[in-house]
Amino acid sequence: MPAPYSKDLRQRVVDAYKAKLGSQQQLAERFQVSLSFVQRLIGGHQKTGEVNSKPHGGGALA
């Protein structure tokens, strides 16, 4: 399992979205992340105001 994206990257994606620098698809391409990541990040930010990653949900850490 890969490590979570950095808080800095998450904040840059949210800032670009707020500044209307492109659609969610364009932001995903610009920051080289998946569209679903951008959608979940924006949705979570709108609900909580945070950009932090969620805690590990269980299972073995590699």
C-alpha positions as CSV (number, residue, x, y, z in Angstrom):
1,M,0.0,0.0,0.0
2,P,1.5,3.4,-1.0
3,A,2.0,6.2,1.5
4,P,-0.7,8.9,1.7
5,Y,-0.2,12.0,-0.4
6,S,1.6,14.8,1.4
7,K,-0.4,17.5,3.2
8,D,1.3,20.1,0.9
9,L,0.1,18.4,-2.2
10,R,-3.4,18.1,-0.8
11,Q,-3.4,21.8,0.1
12,R,-2.2,22.8,-3.4
13,V,-5.0,20.7,-5.0
14,V,-7.6,22.4,-2.8
15,D,-6.2,25.9,-3.4
16,A,-6.2,25.3,-7.2
17,Y,-9.8,24.1,-7.0
18,K,-10.8,27.2,-4.9
19,A,-9.0,29.5,-7.4
20,K,-11.0,27.8,-10.2
21,L,-7.8,26.9,-12.1
22,G,-9.5,24.0,-13.8
23,S,-12.1,21.2,-13.5
24,Q,-11.5,18.3,-11.1
25,Q,-10.3,16.2,-14.1
26,Q,-7.8,19.0,-15.1
27,L,-6.5,19.3,-11.6
28,A,-6.0,15.5,-11.4
29,E,-4.0,15.6,-14.6
30,R,-2.1,18.7,-13.5
31,F,-1.1,17.2,-10.1
32,Q,-0.7,13.7,-11.5
33,V,-3.2,12.1,-9.1
34,S,-6.4,10.2,-9.8
35,L,-9.8,11.9,-10.4
36,S,-11.3,10.0,-7.5
37,F,-8.6,11.3,-5.2
38,V,-9.4,14.9,-6.2
39,Q,-13.2,14.2,-5.8
40,R,-12.7,12.7,-2.3
41,L,-10.3,15.4,-1.2
42,I,-12.6,18.3,-2.3
43,G,-15.7,16.6,-0.8
44,G,-13.9,16.0,2.5
45,H,-12.6,19.5,2.6
46,Q,-16.0,21.0,2.0
47,K,-17.4,18.9,4.9
48,T,-14.6,19.3,7.4
49,G,-12.4,22.2,6.2
50,E,-9.4,19.8,6.6
51,V,-7.0,18.4,4.0
52,N,-5.4,15.8,6.3
53,S,-5.3,12.1,5.3
54,K,-7.5,9.7,7.1
55,P,-5.9,7.4,9.6
56,H,-4.9,3.9,8.6
57,G,-8.0,1.7,8.8
58,G,-6.4,-1.5,10.1
59,G,-4.6,-4.4,8.8
60,A,-0.9,-5.0,8.4
61,L,1.5,-2.1,7.6
62,A,4.2,-3.1,5.2
